[in-house]
Amino acid sequence: MSSTGTVQSQLTDMLTAVGLDPDLGEAAFDKTFEALDLDSLARVELASRIKSRYGIDIEEEITPESTPADVERLVNVRLAAAA
C-alpha cells in the first residue's frame, strides 16, 4: 500500500472518530468541513489525532473552508519534508 493510501485510510478513520458520517466515504474528501458539519471542536480533535499519529501540528491550517483532501495533501507534504 502506498503511503498516500495509508494516510487517506487513517485520515478517514480519524474523521469518522470526530463525527464524520461513515457512509459518506471518499465523497467526503471534496467537501468542506463546514459542509460536513464538522465544527471547530471536531477540527481541533482531528488536528490532535494527526499530531499524535504523525508528529505534525496543522491545527491552525484546518479551517471551516478546508476539505479532508486539503488535510491529506498537507499531511503528505509535511511527512515528505520530514523524510
Backbone as a ProteinNet text record, in pm:
[ID]
protein_1_A
[PRIMARY]
MSSTGTVQSQLTDMLTAVGLDPDLGEAAFDKTFEALDLDSLARVELASRIKSRYGIDIEEEITPESTPADVERLVNVRLAAAA
[TERTIARY]
85.4	0	89.6	52.6	132.4	110.1	206.2	191.9	70.9	39.1	-78.2	-205	-216.7	-332.2	-342.7	-228.7	-226.4	-274.7	-224.5	-268.3	-418.5	-467	-610.2	-693.4	-652.4	-725.5	-726.1	-610.2	-602.1	-679.1	-673	-747.3	-897.3	-941.6	-1083.8	-1126.3	-1043	-1074.5	-1079.8	-984.4	-982.1	-1105.3	-1143.3	-1260.8	-1387.2	-1399.1	-1515	-1517	-1399.7	-1390.5	-1431.5	-1415.8	-1452.6	-1590.7	-1666	-1804.2	-1847.2	-1757.9	-1797	-1886.7	-1991.6	-2079.9	-2000.6	-1983.7	-1902.5	-1959.9	-2087.7	-2149.9	-2106.2	-2045.4	-2003.1	-1883.5	-1797.2	-1681.7	-1593.5	-1537.8	-1444.4	-1509.3	-1639.6	-1708.9	-1687.3	-1664.3	-1643.1	-1515	-1418.6	-1287.8	-1291.6	-1393.9	-1403.3	-1499.5	-1554.6	-1647.1	-1575.2	-1616	-1553.9	-1597.4	-1517.2	-1554.5	-1688.5	-1712.6	-1840.6	-1955.6	-1940.5	-2044.4	-2064.5	-1958.6	-1966.6	-2018.3	-2050.4	-2098.2	-1996.1	-1866.8	-1761.7	-1717.5	-1754.1	-1730.9	-1586.9	-1561.2	-1424.9	-1372	-1456.9	-1411.6	-1369.2	-1443.2	-1406.7	-1274.6	-1255.2	-1129.9	-1010.9	-1030.1	-922.4	-890.3	-992.2	-970.8	-899.5	-937.5	-869.9	-722.3	-694.7	-556	-477.6	-541.1	-476.4	-442.9	-533.6	-510.2	-398	-395.4	-289.6	-154.3	-151.7	-26.3	20.3	-71.8	-37.8	14.3	-50.5	-14.6	111.2	122.2	229.2	334.6	306.5	401	407.8	300.3	296.8	177.2	196.7	92.7	34.3	-91.2	-157.7	-288.8	-303.3	-429.6	-468.3	-372.4	-402.9	-443.3	-404.9	-436.2	-569.4	-631.4	-761.1	-871.1	-934.5	-1038.4	-1172.7	-1282.4	-1413.1	-1415.5	-1332.4	-1330	-1238.1	-1156.3	-1068.2	-1151.3	-1093.5	-1155.4	-1064.5	-1118.9	-1031.6	-920.6	-948.7	-844.4	-732.1	-767	-664.7	-577.2	-641	-567.9	-477.1	-528.1	-446.9	-322.6	-340.4	-226.5	-126.4	-176.7	-90.7	-10	-75.1	-6.7	101.7	67.4	165.1	284.1	258.4	367.1	457.9	397.2	476.7	556.2	495.4	566.9	684.4	662.2	769.1	882.8	849	950.8	1032.6	970.5	1039.8	1125.7	1100.5	1173.9	1315.7
-118.5	0	124.3	222.3	345.1	427	516.9	599.7	692.2	734.1	819.3	744.5	620.6	539.4	518.9	498.4	479.6	605	720.8	846.4	864.5	839.6	857.7	763.9	640.2	543.7	585.1	624.1	665.7	794.8	885.8	1011.1	984.1	891.3	854.2	802.4	717.1	665.5	778.8	872.2	985.7	1073.5	1098.6	1181.3	1116.9	987.5	915.8	926.5	917	925.6	1062.6	1168.1	1302.5	1346.1	1254.5	1286.3	1278	1242.7	1230.5	1109.5	1126	1015.1	912.2	790.5	690.5	650.6	674.2	639.2	730.4	845	937.9	886.4	810.1	753.2	858.6	824.2	912.7	1043.7	1045	1167.1	1280.6	1246	1347.2	1425.4	1367.4	1430.6	1559.6	1579.6	1700.3	1804.3	1778.3	1873.5	1946.8	2070.1	2146.8	2090.4	2120.7	2078	2138.9	2261.6	2326.5	2247.6	2209.5	2132.6	1994.8	1942	1811.4	1821.7	1944	1968.6	1927.3	1944.6	1920.4	2056.3	2084.3	2215.1	2231.4	2342.3	2372.6	2267.6	2214.3	2109.8	1984.6	1949.1	1832.4	1857	1979.8	2011.7	2009.1	2059.8	2056.3	1911.3	1831.2	1689.7	1618.3	1649.3	1590.6	1630.2	1757.4	1805.1	1735.2	1714.6	1646.1	1502.1	1435.6	1297.2	1291.5	1389.1	1394.5	1417.6	1508.5	1536.4	1412.6	1343.2	1222.7	1112.8	1096.9	988.4	1020.6	1143.1	1177	1272.3	1332.2	1425	1560.1	1596.8	1727.6	1807.6	1937.8	2026.7	2108	2078.5	2152.5	2215.4	2227.6	2279.9	2414.1	2505.1	2639	2636.7	2532.2	2525.5	2460	2395.6	2330.9	2431.5	2483.3	2584.9	2527.3	2599.6	2552.2	2532.7	2609	2601.1	2491.4	2432.6	2323	2198.6	2112.7	1982.9	1873.7	1756	1645.4	1619.8	1642.4	1626.6	1727.6	1850.2	1951.1	1902.8	1847.5	1799.1	1682.6	1593.3	1479.9	1529.1	1626.4	1681.6	1746.5	1820.8	1888.1	1787.4	1683.3	1578.4	1514.2	1480.8	1418.5	1509.2	1638.2	1733.9	1743.3	1754.5	1765.1	1637.2	1521.1	1394.8	1384	1424.8	1419.7	1513.9	1631.4	1729.7	1679.3	1601.2	1549.5	1427.3	1365	1241.6	1268.5
0	0	0	-77.9	-83	43.4	69.8	188.9	177.2	53.7	33.6	72	25.8	60.3	210.1	273.5	417.2	488.5	446.6	508.1	487.9	366.3	341.2	427.7	438.4	519.9	666.8	717.9	857.8	880.8	784.2	796	795	713.1	711.5	847.6	908	1041.9	1144.6	1134.8	1228.2	1210.2	1085.3	1057.7	1112.8	1096	1149.2	1301.5	1362.9	1509.1	1562.6	1480.7	1527.8	1478.9	1416.5	1385.2	1240.4	1149.8	1009.3	989.5	911.1	877.1	796.6	847.9	777.5	641.4	619.8	492.2	377.8	409.9	304	225.8	290.9	222.8	158.1	40.9	-27.3	-73.4	-91.5	-134.1	-34.7	90.1	194.3	172.5	102.9	89.6	8.6	-71.4	-153.4	-97	20.2	83.1	195.5	218.8	327	462.5	564.5	698.7	738.7	694.3	723.1	659.9	533.7	465.1	527.9	587.5	653.3	796.6	839.7	976.2	1082.2	1049.6	1148	1202.1	1326.2	1386.9	1435.3	1501.2	1545.7	1643.2	1727.5	1820.2	1745.2	1641.8	1560.1	1488.1	1439.2	1369.2	1464.8	1586.6	1686.5	1723	1741.5	1773.6	1658.7	1536	1420	1419.1	1440.7	1443.7	1554.4	1668	1779.5	1742.7	1675.9	1632.9	1529	1438.4	1337.9	1405	1502.1	1573.1	1648.3	1711.2	1785.6	1692.2	1577.1	1484.5	1403.8	1353.2	1259.4	1316.6	1431.7	1491.8	1422.7	1353.3	1286	1336.2	1351.3	1402.7	1288.8	1255.4	1146.6	1194	1324.9	1379.8	1318.3	1304.5	1252.1	1104.8	1033.1	889.9	858.4	956.5	933.1	964.2	858.8	872.4	828.3	852.5	804.3	652.1	580.2	434.1	381.8	470.4	430.1	399.1	318.5	292	348.8	371.7	411.1	308.6	180.3	77.5	99.2	139.4	171.3	287.1	388.2	505	465.5	383.4	336.9	262	172	98.1	194.1	290.9	387.9	468.9	515	590.4	503.8	379.5	290.3	262.7	243.6	219.1	341.1	459.3	581.6	608.2	580.8	600.1	502.5	377.7	277.8	315.6	369	407.9	526.7	611.6	730	699.2	585.4	549	505.5
[MASK]
+++++++++++++++++++++++++++++++++++++++++++++++++++++++++++++++++++++++++++++++++++

